[in-house]
């Protein structure tokens, strides 16, 4: 099959391109900008566009399928040419579903925890040599790509609620028509496309209705909104609740209580324990026995950019995390402080996404950093301007977090210089961002801080 990707450089898009290329399909693509790691990974397989930009001449009737990424616009020249020629156009999720129609489709959904839960499931399956197709939002240790499409019985999908493509404004997860679903939690996000919480929440209600009749919903009872939606769902599906498992912390290690005895974990925090319990339920539905799950999960070290340890020296630790939405920030800060009660915990947050830089949304961060001993919030005024948002002031941000001790700054250099000077022998630094603090290499900054 000959497939052309419009906006091949995206995180998910380039992984699908790599997967299709590895299966022997003829893959081409275009984009107006491609960043790392997509750039290097595409180049290694000869898939990186030779020139950046859009060229209608790339589109001919010889192409079997166009896969259209969200980065493209509705007036994209290549898209317009494909529509003119009548070439079949898929959004990313449409293509995945078209491949998996005959499979048992497992979708991991929710405002938070999707990548981690999906990663946990795949780790357990790989540990026990159980082959499955998958699509996950981050690279996982032991996996070459984020996408696998073969003839396996199951496919595990990270069910994203964001829009499918410029010409398909439905959430991605509405395409999958899953047989088994996990719903981890609901907290308003993506306000640029879901301007009210009610509109955002409605997408999850539609998702529940999209589950195949006789299917399964595994839902998090720690989230009242999730419970409310599931209880009101009239779809003919089985409903299984999960919650927070019992555990204890000793010497910086979390031990999970299980029927097999205590299981030492490499991850920590109530949100991760909750994620783990949801993953256990999914694995049971996929044929993994309970004792097999606990045996495997002990060696799970986390999903990429999720409480990832990027530096340590003696009793000092530096973590980075993808947390950006208020609920994620709050859960992550609390988890680190609970795990390292006797340490000084400094939390640094970069406001980077469209939502987090919007004054109406920022008020949701109230109290989110309170568990830290020291809290710093950074934003880049250039990023605010680039997203065509109203100017943001340090005063507005500080008022939103409702914590007088929080330092709000637009100077990324000063933040890390300060840490180099004050970081102690028993300190923990938590860096939370979906960006890079205006071009910082966080691993290199961690080395400088640790000395």
Secondary structure, 3 states (H helix, E strand, C coil): CEEEEECCCCHHHHHHHHHHHHCCCEEEEEECCCCCCHHHHHHHCCCCCCCCECCHHHCCCCCCEEEECCCCCCCCHHHHHHHHHCCCEEEHHHHHHHHCCCCEEEEEECCCCHHHHHHHHHHHHHHCCCCCEEECCCCCCCCCCCEECCCCCEEEEECCCCEEECCEEEEHHHHCCCCEEEECCCCCCCCCCCCCHHHHHHHHHHHHHHCCCCCEEEEECCCHHHHHHHHHCCCCCEEEEECCCCEEEECCEEEEEECCEEEECCCCCHHHHHHHHHHHHHHHHCCCCHHHHHHHHCCCCCCCCCCEEEEEECCEEEEEECCCCHHHHHHHHHHHHHHCCCCEEEEEEEECCCHHHCHHHHHHHCCCCCCCCEEEEEECHHHHHHCCCCCCCHHHHHHHHCCCCCEEECCHHHHHHHHHHHCCCCEEEEEECCCCCCCCCHHHHHHHHHC
